[in-house]
Every structure is written in structure tokens, then in C-alpha cells.
């Protein structure tokens, strides 16, 4: 009987890894170009990192993989990281708190139990966090960075959906429900029950119209928020929050970035304080983020504002493909009779091809599938037969340099020349 | 055309509780007309057959084991407290178990309680605490879930085998425990901050059994029974010995603290203390005081479960404790760097930790079982044990692969052969094992009572002198036996 993987766990096969590495390279390259630096946090963190911040919902915390470590006699539980942002904030507080601004990115897996076992319980995220940036321009930067990555991935029409936790919080405050009822209402909203807020809003004429507009309609320009602002008889706090939202949407309008305002789109995480956004592809969430100004101080750090986003690799990989031009060219080296002499020549050829910028593998037993170029190594001169399977042509050559020229010349040399020419 | 399905299984299996629920459950069964001859507190025969329902068989389990056995499908129906049902379901919401009928007996509630000497008047006050809150409980899953739902910022859960009322306020901030009424908590110097869960005794069923089997005859009996105007089982309670918990509010972390055992080990411990010339009040006879008083030594004493002691010694709640070598090693195997050390073998309470199978299993050594697994004749080994960490280490060291470990809470012999293949259990004479037609195929270790100590306490100058002097007296007592 073949031993199988754990329920809810998934293997990444070579074709998956090719996709994953491509996604990773596009993400890394873009983040580095925008001045973000890569960090990596441990898979294990203390559970209290996530409970003390009070930022993850009990429903989510009830599904974390937590256990007692080998020295956990004190009852202190450790957890397999259930979220990407909180550990990065912990990392910042612990190591980088002296910086005014930290632009960080990470590629990591997050763990969470899922009942059926048919979905992945270990999911990969690619995230950026901008800690210390307090203006709408920081929000704009992370949004544009996210957009840029998705456009480079060329996986289809990406939709940007916006909401604003600050606007919602200020409206809920105006309902004056009292601590307990307010907390209950937040719980309902977290679970996606927006009707609870609609019902609560109906009892307060001062906010009911604006709530109704914001919850029932979706906007496509900053005009939608202007209309809500005009309709409102609400507090200065609400106006300050909607102005913050407006500042961003006005800039997106000016830069011609399409978006949809859907105030009911924010759910799940509780640490957002301002802008919340989601990237969607064919109505599936492939990423999301927002502003979380309270999180750094909540976790014992300085009073630093912050924002960020994460892309969900598992969903993205379902929808993207790796462009053929980015795939490495493969050369297969094979010998009819693998003697000591031909084996040495195979290895020498492989090393030379690697140095010239090719992926070259040796087929020891003659079982591997042909590539575009297959080189047969013989014990006698002319030593090499290069088979071009696409052109159905075979040519015999006697030196390694001739083989390299035949399959296209040194890729490394070409790249150097191109760089010089630029 | 699809293949014919298997003939419907007619045998109905019922998991019944031992312990405090037994008298009322026995009355309930009698009242609804389901009769088992040996379902009594005195019985040592845990496998029961109903004489008026030939298709019904039952087994007696520790109450905590009943929902697990029903959820995994070993039993179609079970009777147990809803506290243990919830304890399982809060951790495993997808478990295949359904609550069917509330019988209404052993009604009570689980409480989030603190000591009356602690400065917490409400849960809200607990939420504002920045330090880690220590929660002690027999219900670790429910306690953890409550802590998350209440959004406690930092907490530690100490799972306990029982007697949790003894821990607050010095050794725990919160006790999550069951009580029939709040007064019961007040008698133990505890204050209920909030009830977490109302509890009662339920008939539960395995979901697959409900879907695929006809268990209606038994369900119907119970559902007709609870419609009766006279429910005699509601008045039946299990006798319990009165226990005091006389904390006076004075507490110093620098005092030397000793834990001594309740249960079976109480009597030999009394004997030993007597031989050591240690005078103790509230422990020797009559009403047990959870906090007895020792004369002649500046030592604060608590009485708790030997199984729980190593964990509390490691955490510095006790400086030393009388426990079993078995529980000491079970703790150390789980936490190898734990700051706990054995300082004295006390000589009494000798048992062997043995590996047990049924007499008719064709094996004589653990190697035979390994060969069965390797040959594929046995697909997976099910091992039941109270000693989870000892069992886990033993199975790994003996290359048992694959195996499933089933935690139990005592009387594990009932698990063989239907619900486990192997038992790792303690035995003195082996007579109980023989009664159940079981045989020993290996001895893992011998265990006696021992005095264990916190390594840091032994190095603390303020405590060392008192501890040394007490250990010397106990050592002298051991020599006299």
C-alpha cells in the first residue's frame, strides 16, 4: 500500500513548481524594484502572538494548528503560522523598530484547518508590508505594486474591489449600541451578515441613509463616496474617514485605475483600520490587503501605521500559465553504450552546456523523453550527434564548442553582449 | 447493476458510563425496560449483554471515553454527560456523533471560576490582565475555546485529571470545572465568573449508525421512557465523600510547597508520613482536606492527583510532590528538558507497566506484533493507554508502524479486543488482566511511588534547608518500612 499524504495537504509537482517559481520570480522582482526587502519568519510562533494582538477572530483561532512544544510544560502553546502579516509585524518590532519606514516582503505558507480535507490546509502567500507609511500615497503604492504584479503575470482581467474599515467603524460607532452589542455586531459582520448592520442602521435616521447607500450600492468612481459624504449628517470622524477613502479613490481615478467600491467586501481579518482591498480574477479572490494602523502598537511596538497585501498563490496558480520564453532550454545528453570514456565525455559536455547557460541532463539508461535537442555521445570520433527533434535533423560534430554553436550558441555570452549594447 | 450491499448488521452496541453516572443510568435502563445483569458499581465485568434484548450488547467505559467511542463508530449509542460531548465536539466539530435525548440527570454547569481571594469580579477584569492567565481544568478543549472566544490575551491551560478546585488562587488564576450549583463552588472558596455551559446526561448516537442501521428499538425505549411522569432516575445520586478546601487567604510564593496524593496512594502515604514522624492534620482520616497542615515543618501542603503533580512541580507550583515513577516518566518523555527530578524512591505502590493483548491473539512478544504489521496481516495497531507518552516512546522504540494511540482514563482492559489491539497498562498481580482473558507480552518498567522535586527549588537557598530536612525525615521513614 502506498503511504499517502496527510488529509488537506497537497504536493507541488514539477509543473506546479515551475508555475510557483515563475509567480515567485515576478513577485520578487517587482517588490525588489519598488524598494521592498525580503524577510522570512519561522513557521512556529507562540500562540499568544496571535491572541494578544486581539486581531484574529476566535473562529480563525479555533482552527489553528497549535500544540505544546517539547519544552511546553508551562502550557505555552506554539502554533503553525496561521497568518502572514502578524509574524512580519512581530519581526519588525523585534528587529527593525529603529527604522522610520520598513518596506518588507515575504513568500510564506500559512496553516489553517479546513473541515472537508479537500481544500489545502497549508496555503502559500506572497505579501508585502509597508510599515511606517502614513499617507494615502503608501496605500496607493502597495495597490499599484499588487496591480503591477498581477498584470505582469498576465492571468486575465484583474478586478480591484475597495472598502474602508475606518468608514464602517465610524458609522457603527454612531449607532451608539454599547460595547457588548457593538462587539456582537462586529462578530456578525465578520461572519458576512451585513443585514445585521442594515437592521441596526434603520434605527438611527442620522446614519440610515448613508448606510443604506454604502451597503446596498456599489461605486465605480470617487463620485460614489462624494455622494455618500453629501448625504451624511454624520460625525466629524465619519467625514475624516470618508475623506481618507476619497483621497485614494480620487488618485486612482486620476491614474485611470479601474475599481469597484463594495463596502460589504471586507470580512475575515479584524486588524484593518482604513482602506481594505481585494484583487479578483473571474470573481475569485486572488489577493487582498489594507491599512492596519493599530497592529504594530497592539503588539508592543511603537505607534507606527502600516499597510500591506498578500497574493494567494494557490488560487493564482490555477489561473496563470508560465510564458514559454521564460522556460529554460533543455538539452538531453545520451550515450548508446555508456562506457567510462563516454560517461566522462557526457559529464564534460553537461558542464560546458551549463556554463553556456543551458539546462542539460544526462539520460543514463536511455529512458528519458527526447527534448528539442538530444546529443548522442559516442566513444569514437566524431563523438557527438546533435538531434534537433523539431526540425527532424541530425548533425554529427567532433567538439563540444561545435555542439554549443549548433544548438544556438552560448546564452551567457549573448546576454552579456546584450547588456553591453544596452 | 451495482454489487449487492452487505447484509444489515443487527447487533446494537451501547457504551455505558462507569463512575458517578452509573447508579442513575442503571435505574434509567431498568425503568425503560433494558436490563443488564452486571451493570453495577461493584462489577469487574465490563462487557455486558442484555437478557431481554438479545441483539443489544454494552460495554462500560470511563464517562470521558463514551463520546470518543461513539464518535469513532465502535458503538452505535452511548450515554454520557454533555460536558464530555462538548469537550470532544469543540475540538472536533466534524466528529460523527449526534445528541439524541436529554435524560435530565446529573444536571449542572461548567463554570469559569476564580478563587474568592482573587481580585477578579468579572470576566472583563480578566480580559484587562496583561500577565498570562493560568487555567486549570479537566476540560482543556472547552477551556481553550472559551479563552479564545473571550479573547484572553495570553493564557496557559493546565490539563488536569481532577481536583482542580485545589489550584486557585496560588497555582491557577482560573478553574474551569463542573458543579451542580454555584454554592458548591463557594464551598470550595471559588466564585463563578460565568457559567460556560449547562450540562446534563444524554443519549448519543454515531451518525453512520443512524444512517445505516436500525437502532430504533432502543431509541424508542428511551424516548418513551423520558415521557413518563415518574422519572425515578432523576433522584439517584452517586455517594461522594466530603472534601474540604480550607484556604485562608494567606499565601507566599517563597513558602515551600508539597503535594501529596489522593485516591489509592493516600493510605500508604499516610503510613509513610507516620513512620517519618511527620504529623499531618486533614489527611490521615475522616474528611479529606485539600490543604492539610503539617506540624514541625514550614511547608504548605496540597492534596491532588498524582497524574497532575509532575506538571505542577515543573511549573514551580509545587516544590516537591509524592507521585508515581510512571507519571514522572510519562511527563519527562513528553517534556525531556522539564526541570523536575526524582529525589527519593518511596518503596510503596509497586506496579509494572506492561504490554497486554488478548489471550487468543497469536503473539507472545512485541516482535511478533511487529512482524504481523510488516507482513501486512495487520494493517494498523490500535493501542489504548493511560500513559500516552510512555506508550508513544515504547511503540516508536519498537518500530511499530503504523499505530494509533487511544488515550484512556483508566480501566483500559475493557478496550480489548474490539476497540484496541494492545493495551499499555499498569498491573500489580495481573489478576484483573487474567479475569479479562488478557496476557502480558512485555514489561516496559516497574514503578513505585517517589518524591519528585523542582530542580530550581532544590537550588534555592531559602527552600533548600526545609526541603532537605523533610526529605531526610521521609528517607528515614522509608528505611523503617
HADDOCK unambig.tbl for C-alpha pairs under 7 A between the chains (distance, minus, plus):
assign (segid A and resid 48 and name CA) (segid B and resid 153 and name CA) 6.74 0.50 0.50
assign (segid A and resid 48 and name CA) (segid B and resid 154 and name CA) 5.37 0.50 0.50
assign (segid A and resid 51 and name CA) (segid B and resid 151 and name CA) 6.82 0.50 0.50
assign (segid A and resid 51 and name CA) (segid B and resid 153 and name CA) 5.20 0.50 0.50
assign (segid A and resid 51 and name CA) (segid B and resid 154 and name CA) 6.56 0.50 0.50
assign (segid A and resid 52 and name CA) (segid B and resid 153 and name CA) 3.94 0.50 0.50
assign (segid A and resid 52 and name CA) (segid B and resid 154 and name CA) 5.84 0.50 0.50
assign (segid A and resid 54 and name CA) (segid B and resid 151 and name CA) 6.52 0.50 0.50
assign (segid A and resid 54 and name CA) (segid B and resid 153 and name CA) 6.80 0.50 0.50
assign (segid A and resid 58 and name CA) (segid B and resid 148 and name CA) 5.43 0.50 0.50
assign (segid A and resid 58 and name CA) (segid B and resid 149 and name CA) 5.25 0.50 0.50
assign (segid A and resid 61 and name CA) (segid B and resid 148 and name CA) 6.92 0.50 0.50
assign (segid A and resid 62 and name CA) (segid B and resid 145 and name CA) 6.70 0.50 0.50
assign (segid A and resid 70 and name CA) (segid B and resid 334 and name CA) 6.37 0.50 0.50
assign (segid A and resid 70 and name CA) (segid B and resid 335 and name CA) 4.92 0.50 0.50
assign (segid A and resid 70 and name CA) (segid B and resid 336 and name CA) 6.78 0.50 0.50
assign (segid A and resid 71 and name CA) (segid B and resid 335 and name CA) 5.26 0.50 0.50
assign (segid A and resid 71 and name CA) (segid B and resid 337 and name CA) 6.22 0.50 0.50
assign (segid A and resid 71 and name CA) (segid B and resid 338 and name CA) 6.58 0.50 0.50
assign (segid A and resid 72 and name CA) (segid B and resid 335 and name CA) 6.87 0.50 0.50
assign (segid A and resid 73 and name CA) (segid B and resid 311 and name CA) 6.31 0.50 0.50
assign (segid A and resid 73 and name CA) (segid B and resid 314 and name CA) 6.86 0.50 0.50
assign (segid A and resid 73 and name CA) (segid B and resid 315 and name CA) 7.00 0.50 0.50
assign (segid A and resid 73 and name CA) (segid B and resid 335 and name CA) 6.48 0.50 0.50
assign (segid A and resid 73 and name CA) (segid B and resid 338 and name CA) 6.92 0.50 0.50
assign (segid A and resid 74 and name CA) (segid B and resid 156 and name CA) 6.93 0.50 0.50
assign (segid A and resid 74 and name CA) (segid B and resid 315 and name CA) 5.92 0.50 0.50
assign (segid A and resid 75 and name CA) (segid B and resid 156 and name CA) 4.70 0.50 0.50
assign (segid A and resid 75 and name CA) (segid B and resid 157 and name CA) 5.39 0.50 0.50
assign (segid A and resid 75 and name CA) (segid B and resid 158 and name CA) 5.99 0.50 0.50
assign (segid A and resid 76 and name CA) (segid B and resid 156 and name CA) 5.54 0.50 0.50
assign (segid A and resid 115 and name CA) (segid B and resid 94 and name CA) 6.93 0.50 0.50
